[in-house]
Amino acid sequence: MISLQVFYEGNVQGVGFRWTIRQIAKGFDVIGWVRNLPDGRVELQVGGAESEVFAFLDSIMESELRSHIDKQTRSALAEPVKARGFDIHHE
């Protein structure tokens, strides 16, 4: 089991980005959440079996969202993602 934090930069807000990520997540055995950040980036935290997490992230990059992403930054989280299922956070 792994937990990752991923930041997406580019034209990633106001284009259905979070909704599409949540839809993609339904096809994988992962938990986590996605949210917009005040600086224009989108933050994703995801946890699950390593193969599921990386397949999920690959699917995001292979989806129509790819055209909106200029940069993706991944890092491991020290603590497991706190989530049930996969949600959009609105804070």
ZANUKE-294197 format. One line per 5 residues: for each residue x negated, y negated, z of N, C-alpha, C, O, CB. Coordinates in pm, 1 decimal. Atoms other than C-alpha are relative to their C-alpha. Glycine has a CB too. Example, Ala and Ser with C-alpha at 12.3 -4.5 7.8 and 13.67 -1.06 7.14 Angstrom:
<atoms>
-89.0,119.0,0.0,-1230.0,450.0,780.0,-90.0,-120.0,0.0,-193.6,-118.1,66.5,99.2,-2.7,124.6 ~ 82.0,119.0,-6.0,-1367.0,106.0,714.0,77.0,-109.0,73.0,26.1,-219.8,89.9,-41.4,-46.2,-141.5;
</atoms>
This chain:
<atoms>
-84.6,119.0,0.0,0.0,0.0,0.0,-88.2,-124.1,0.0,-185.5,-134.1,74.7,95.7,-0.5,122.3 ~ 72.2,126.5,5.7,-122.9,-345.0,-92.2,98.6,-115.2,5.0,216.8,-100.0,-26.1,-87.0,-8.4,-127.0 ~ -77.4,124.0,0.9,2.0,-699.3,-48.5,-85.0,-107.5,-65.3,-200.2,-128.9,-27.5,43.5,-42.3,144.7 ~ 71.0,103.8,73.1,-95.8,-978.0,-285.6,76.4,-130.8,1.6,199.2,-133.9,8.3,-24.9,43.6,-142.8 ~ -54.5,133.6,20.1,-41.4,-1350.3,-310.4,-46.0,-44.1,-138.6,-164.2,-34.8,-171.8,-46.9,-101.4,113.4;
32.1,42.1,136.6,-25.7,-1484.1,-665.4,54.8,-140.7,-20.8,169.4,-170.3,12.8,59.1,99.7,-106.2 ~ -43.4,134.7,36.4,-12.5,-1845.6,-779.0,1.5,-10.1,-151.6,-92.6,32.0,-218.9,-93.0,-109.0,62.6 ~ -13.0,24.9,143.0,109.7,-1936.8,-1126.3,-1.7,-150.2,-22.7,66.8,-225.6,46.3,130.1,64.0,-57.3 ~ 7.5,141.0,36.8,21.1,-2270.3,-1283.7,37.8,-15.3,-146.0,18.7,76.3,-225.9,-141.4,-57.2,26.2 ~ -43.8,28.3,136.2,156.2,-2429.1,-1600.1,138.4,-61.4,4.1,172.4,-132.7,98.5,-0.4,128.1,-86.8;
-138.4,47.1,5.9,512.4,-2510.5,-1703.3,87.7,107.8,63.2,165.6,174.2,-5.2,44.9,-31.2,-148.5 ~ -60.9,-115.1,-67.9,646.7,-2271.2,-1439.8,118.3,-36.5,89.7,174.3,50.3,156.7,-103.9,70.1,82.2 ~ -117.5,39.3,-77.2,920.5,-2474.3,-1271.2,105.3,-55.9,-95.0,73.6,-126.2,-191.0,-37.2,-104.6,109.4 ~ -110.0,53.0,80.0,1261.7,-2550.4,-1417.5,22.1,73.7,-130.6,90.0,23.0,-219.9,-24.2,-143.5,-28.9 ~ -13.4,-77.0,124.2,1240.1,-2279.4,-1684.4,54.4,141.3,25.8,42.6,229.1,-59.7,-135.6,8.8,-71.1;
-51.5,-132.7,-34.7,1406.0,-1983.8,-1505.0,-108.4,96.5,44.1,-87.8,217.8,44.4,73.4,58.3,-117.0 ~ 116.7,-81.6,-34.2,1066.1,-1859.1,-1389.6,27.7,93.1,117.8,6.0,213.9,108.5,-118.9,-89.6,32.2 ~ -24.8,-81.6,-120.2,1166.8,-1741.2,-1040.2,109.1,102.9,-25.9,97.0,218.1,15.8,39.5,-89.6,119.3 ~ -110.5,-92.4,29.2,1491.5,-1586.0,-1163.0,-50.9,116.6,-84.3,-16.8,231.8,-57.8,116.0,-73.6,-73.6 ~ 52.0,-106.2,86.7,1307.9,-1392.2,-1434.4,-91.8,93.2,77.1,-87.3,214.6,57.2,-74.6,-60.0,-119.6;
86.6,-85.6,-82.4,1046.2,-1268.0,-1187.2,84.3,92.2,86.6,53.2,210.5,100.1,-93.6,-85.3,88.5 ~ -86.9,-85.3,-82.1,1323.9,-1144.1,-959.7,62.9,110.7,-84.3,74.7,224.1,-37.9,110.1,-84.3,67.5 ~ -57.8,-101.6,89.3,1484.8,-962.8,-1255.2,-103.5,106.7,-34.5,-71.5,225.6,-34.9,53.6,-65.4,-129.2 ~ 106.3,-95.8,30.6,1152.6,-800.7,-1349.2,-26.7,89.9,120.4,-49.3,209.8,104.7,-129.3,-73.6,-41.8 ~ 27.7,-76.3,-122.6,1100.9,-692.1,-986.3,98.9,114.6,20.2,64.7,215.8,81.3,3.7,-92.7,121.3;
-100.9,-105.4,-16.3,1422.2,-487.3,-1000.6,-42.5,130.4,-65.9,8.9,236.3,-29.9,133.2,-45.4,-57.7 ~ 46.8,-119.2,67.9,1240.8,-242.3,-1229.8,-116.3,69.4,69.0,-168.4,169.0,18.8,-39.1,-34.6,-137.7 ~ 116.3,-54.0,-69.4,967.4,-171.6,-976.2,30.6,21.3,147.9,119.7,-42.6,204.0,-120.6,-93.6,-16.4 ~ -14.7,-27.8,-142.7,938.6,-33.0,-624.3,-92.9,-93.2,77.1,-194.5,-50.9,132.3,-31.3,150.0,32.3 ~ 78.6,101.6,-69.8,804.7,-356.4,-475.0,91.6,-83.3,88.6,212.8,-89.2,67.8,-75.5,-90.6,-100.8;
-71.2,96.8,-83.6,906.8,-600.7,-203.7,-73.1,-132.7,-11.6,-190.7,-136.6,-47.9,8.7,47.6,150.3 ~ 67.4,128.4,-0.4,835.7,-969.8,-184.4,93.3,-114.9,-25.1,214.9,-104.3,-9.6,-107.8,-1.2,-101.3 ~ -76.4,121.4,25.6,945.2,-1316.8,-274.6,-78.6,-92.5,-91.7,-199.2,-77.3,-111.0,34.8,-71.4,131.8 ~ 59.0,99.5,89.8,880.1,-1605.2,-511.9,60.9,-135.2,35.0,178.7,-143.9,69.7,24.6,36.5,-151.8 ~ -51.3,134.6,-30.7,910.4,-1981.6,-455.6,-77.3,-106.0,-78.0,-192.5,-85.6,-116.4,-9.3,-28.5,151.9;
64.3,117.5,57.4,834.2,-2317.8,-613.4,-78.6,-71.0,108.3,-38.4,-72.0,224.6,104.0,-95.2,-63.8 ~ 79.5,81.0,-92.1,564.2,-2529.0,-451.0,8.4,-146.6,-41.7,28.3,-176.6,-159.4,-147.9,48.1,3.0 ~ -10.7,143.0,31.5,568.2,-2910.1,-428.4,-101.4,-47.8,-103.9,-77.2,-148.0,-171.2,-16.7,-80.4,125.7 ~ 103.9,43.2,94.3,250.4,-2931.8,-640.9,22.8,50.0,-142.7,-62.0,29.9,-229.6,-134.8,47.3,48.1 ~ -33.9,-45.1,134.4,422.8,-2770.6,-943.0,-33.8,144.6,-28.7,2.0,196.7,-134.4,-68.2,-84.7,-98.3;
30.1,-141.9,17.8,289.7,-2417.6,-896.3,116.0,84.9,50.6,207.8,35.2,115.8,-130.5,37.8,73.3 ~ -92.7,-98.3,-56.0,492.2,-2104.8,-821.2,-83.6,99.3,78.2,-186.5,147.0,30.3,85.4,71.7,-112.1 ~ 66.6,-98.4,-84.7,387.4,-1876.0,-536.2,80.9,128.0,1.7,203.3,125.4,15.4,-19.3,-53.8,143.3 ~ -59.6,-133.2,-5.9,458.8,-1502.8,-542.5,-74.6,79.5,105.8,-197.7,81.1,106.7,-5.3,72.0,-139.3 ~ 60.3,-96.7,-90.3,396.8,-1260.7,-257.4,69.1,132.1,-26.1,191.9,140.1,-29.1,12.7,-43.6,150.8;
-54.3,-130.1,38.1,439.5,-894.0,-340.8,-75.8,110.1,72.5,-196.8,101.5,93.3,-7.5,20.6,-153.1 ~ 60.4,-114.9,-65.9,377.4,-565.4,-164.6,57.6,129.2,-52.6,169.6,133.1,-103.6,19.5,-8.2,150.0 ~ -44.0,-132.0,42.9,400.7,-197.6,-247.1,-120.3,86.7,-31.6,-234.4,51.1,-2.2,92.6,-10.1,-122.0 ~ 108.5,-87.5,44.3,199.5,90.3,-383.2,-82.3,-74.4,-104.4,-27.0,-147.4,-186.7,55.4,134.7,-57.6 ~ 88.8,74.0,89.7,-101.5,-40.2,-574.5,42.5,10.6,-146.0,43.7,-89.5,-217.7,-141.9,50.1,15.1;
-37.9,-18.3,140.1,13.6,108.9,-904.9,127.9,-76.5,-34.1,138.8,-131.3,-143.8,18.5,148.6,-30.7 ~ -125.4,73.7,23.0,363.3,-46.2,-870.9,-24.3,-150.3,-2.7,28.7,-220.5,-88.8,103.2,34.0,108.6 ~ 27.3,143.1,-7.9,232.1,-388.7,-772.1,-69.0,-47.2,-127.6,-29.7,-148.5,-185.4,-86.9,-32.3,123.5 ~ 71.8,43.6,119.4,-12.2,-406.3,-1063.9,84.2,16.3,-126.1,72.9,-64.8,-218.1,-129.8,77.7,-14.2 ~ -89.9,-15.6,115.0,245.4,-272.0,-1311.1,101.7,-114.4,-3.4,134.0,-165.1,-110.8,73.0,137.2,5.7;
-92.7,113.2,-10.6,489.7,-540.0,-1188.6,-66.8,-128.8,-48.5,-9.4,-202.7,-128.5,48.9,-16.7,145.8 ~ 70.8,121.5,40.7,231.3,-816.7,-1229.3,-32.8,2.1,-149.1,-25.8,-101.1,-215.9,-128.5,-16.5,81.5 ~ 25.5,-12.4,144.1,137.5,-685.7,-1574.3,127.4,-29.7,-79.6,121.8,-94.5,-184.1,-52.6,141.8,-34.1 ~ -127.0,23.6,68.4,506.4,-691.5,-1672.8,35.1,-148.7,-4.5,91.0,-197.2,-102.9,111.8,77.6,68.7 ~ -22.4,144.7,0.3,530.8,-1056.2,-1570.6,-81.5,-63.9,-112.2,-30.6,-147.0,-187.4,-37.8,-62.4,137.5;
88.2,59.3,100.0,233.5,-1139.6,-1793.5,35.1,42.6,-142.4,-3.4,-23.9,-238.6,-143.2,36.9,30.1 ~ -41.9,-47.7,132.4,383.0,-938.9,-2081.7,138.7,-50.2,-38.7,184.6,-27.0,-150.6,-1.8,151.7,-3.5 ~ -136.4,47.9,25.4,724.7,-1105.7,-2053.0,-3.3,-135.3,-71.4,-109.6,-188.5,-103.3,79.3,-11.3,132.5 ~ -11.4,131.7,61.9,852.5,-1426.4,-2210.4,-58.0,-110.7,88.3,-79.8,-222.4,41.2,145.4,-30.0,-31.1 ~ 57.6,99.9,-89.9,712.1,-1606.6,-1904.7,-143.9,-35.3,-37.6,-193.2,-142.5,-2.7,4.7,50.3,143.2;
141.6,19.5,34.2,360.3,-1571.6,-2047.0,-24.8,-135.2,-66.3,-127.5,-198.7,-42.2,-47.7,111.9,-92.4 ~ 19.5,126.0,71.3,409.5,-1876.5,-2267.6,2.3,-121.5,93.6,-40.7,-230.1,54.7,107.1,-15.6,-106.6 ~ -6.8,109.6,-97.3,468.1,-2090.1,-1954.2,-118.9,-1.0,95.0,-139.4,-98.8,166.9,128.4,9.4,79.9 ~ 107.6,-16.2,-98.0,163.0,-1967.8,-1759.6,-133.5,-44.0,-60.4,-177.8,9.2,-162.1,-8.3,147.1,48.1 ~ 134.1,42.5,39.3,-167.5,-2152.4,-1794.4,-106.2,73.5,82.2,-215.3,102.4,33.1,-15.2,-152.3,17.0;
97.6,-62.5,-89.9,-337.5,-1986.8,-1496.6,72.0,85.7,102.8,178.9,49.5,151.9,-87.0,-107.1,70.4 ~ -51.1,-89.5,-103.5,-274.4,-1697.5,-1258.2,-116.1,27.4,95.5,-225.4,64.3,52.5,58.5,134.4,-61.4 ~ 102.8,-24.8,-101.3,-468.7,-1663.5,-931.5,53.9,101.8,98.8,158.5,80.3,160.0,-41.6,-132.0,73.0 ~ -42.0,-107.4,-90.8,-444.6,-1342.3,-726.0,-96.1,9.7,117.1,-216.8,-8.6,101.3,7.6,135.2,-74.2 ~ 83.7,-29.1,-115.6,-569.8,-1274.4,-374.7,73.4,98.1,91.0,196.4,100.5,96.8,-36.6,-130.5,76.8;
-56.9,-97.6,-93.0,-517.9,-998.4,-120.4,46.6,-72.1,125.9,-16.8,-167.4,171.3,-103.7,110.9,35.1 ~ -50.3,52.7,-126.8,-310.1,-1077.0,187.7,-49.1,88.9,113.3,-52.6,211.1,99.2,155.5,-8.5,-0.1 ~ 46.9,-75.9,-116.1,-443.5,-971.7,527.7,114.6,75.0,67.9,95.1,182.7,124.4,-67.8,-93.6,100.4 ~ -119.0,-59.3,-62.8,-91.3,-895.4,651.9,96.6,45.9,-108.5,99.7,-13.4,-216.4,69.6,-101.7,95.9 ~ -100.9,-42.8,97.6,185.3,-702.2,471.7,103.2,-110.2,-25.2,131.8,-191.5,62.8,70.5,127.7,48.7;
-105.1,95.6,35.6,447.6,-909.3,291.7,120.9,25.1,89.0,162.0,139.4,109.3,38.8,11.8,-151.0 ~ -120.0,-12.0,-83.3,744.3,-979.6,516.4,121.6,-23.2,-88.3,157.1,-137.2,-118.2,-2.6,-101.4,119.7 ~ -116.6,10.8,88.3,1045.8,-904.7,298.6,75.6,131.3,0.7,21.4,237.7,30.8,-42.1,-37.8,-144.6 ~ -84.3,-116.2,29.3,1331.7,-668.8,236.1,48.5,-20.2,-141.6,121.7,-115.2,-169.6,120.9,15.7,102.7 ~ -35.0,19.6,139.2,1375.6,-621.4,-133.3,-85.7,-109.5,-59.7,-198.5,-132.2,-15.8,148.4,-33.7,-14.8;
74.1,107.7,64.7,1269.5,-906.4,-358.0,93.0,-119.6,-15.9,200.0,-107.6,-75.6,-57.2,45.4,-138.3 ~ -85.8,118.3,-4.3,1408.2,-1259.7,-316.4,-67.5,-123.9,-55.9,-188.8,-128.8,-76.1,43.6,-26.4,141.1 ~ 46.7,133.5,31.8,1377.2,-1616.5,-428.0,11.4,-82.2,127.7,118.2,-88.0,188.5,82.0,-64.0,-118.4 ~ -3.4,89.5,-116.9,1282.6,-1851.8,-142.5,26.0,-140.9,-49.8,-27.8,-182.8,-152.2,-133.9,6.7,82.5 ~ -42.0,135.6,40.0,1433.1,-2200.6,-159.3,-41.5,-104.5,101.3,36.2,-195.6,129.6,150.6,-5.5,-19.0;
39.3,103.1,-96.5,1231.9,-2398.5,94.4,-84.3,-105.5,-63.3,-126.0,-199.8,4.0,-74.1,60.3,115.5;
</atoms>
